[in-house]
Amino acid sequence: MSDIKLAYQLVGVSKVFHQKKKEIKALDLVNVEIAANDFVSIQGPTGGGKSTLLQMLGLLDNPTNGAIELDGEFLNELSEAQLGELRAKKIGFVFQNYNLIPTLSAIENVETALVPLGIDKQERHDLALKALEKVSLADRANHLPSELSGGQQQRVAIARALVKSPKIILADEPTGNLDESTRDEIVSVLEKLWKEEGITLIVVTHDSAVAKRAKKHLYIKDGQVSLKA
């Protein structure tokens, strides 16, 4: 894969937690390459390391050992402030529970992703509206989360992840709270954005119907990652 631009390269990545006198290896010498603009699913049993791996990819935690390279930068060499800036600019997050602020409208929720980037109010509003248009929800821009269905709330969350034009979107069980019909709709939205925006899309899911839509499939068990056919 040396001639292919990489979004991520993990070399010998381990994560060890200590509980009382017990040592738990959440990740065990993980070696993974994820190409830029790829669509990757991550599956595995509960407690197998999916969440820990996603934390590493999202720059939300540091490995105990090993090296992680993101878009050509070695994360081990960066300060917490630099990691925070990189995360704010390059990575969008989509969660199972949407994580919307209940007192803010859809467009205001989307705008929150732009506040750390120092973008002025009018530009934030314009960019947020464009992001909502991309997920076919501009007509609900001024609605509160409580006035939206689960699928619509997840569209707002996707727009929030997309609004800063990230290079990577990490989705953690993005359809876990949705019925089958809405699940397929949301995966189609993500898939369309992956194709049209040229992002790297990484989806952690327990749902094989979601995982099979990806182009590359990773399986993690007991902290070890393998390529799944």
Secondary structure, 3 states (H helix, E strand, C coil): CCCCCEEEEEEEEEEEEEECCEEEEEEEEEEEEEECCCEEEEECCCCCCHHHHHHHHCCCCCCCEEEEEECCEEHHHCCHHHHHHHHHHHEEEEECCCCCCCCCCHHHHHHCCCHHHCCCHHHHHHHHHHHHHHCCCHHHCCCCHHHCCHHHHHHHHHHHHHCCCCCEEEEECCCCCCCHHHHHHHHHHHHHHHHHHCCEEEEECCCHHHHCCCCEEEEEECCEEEECC
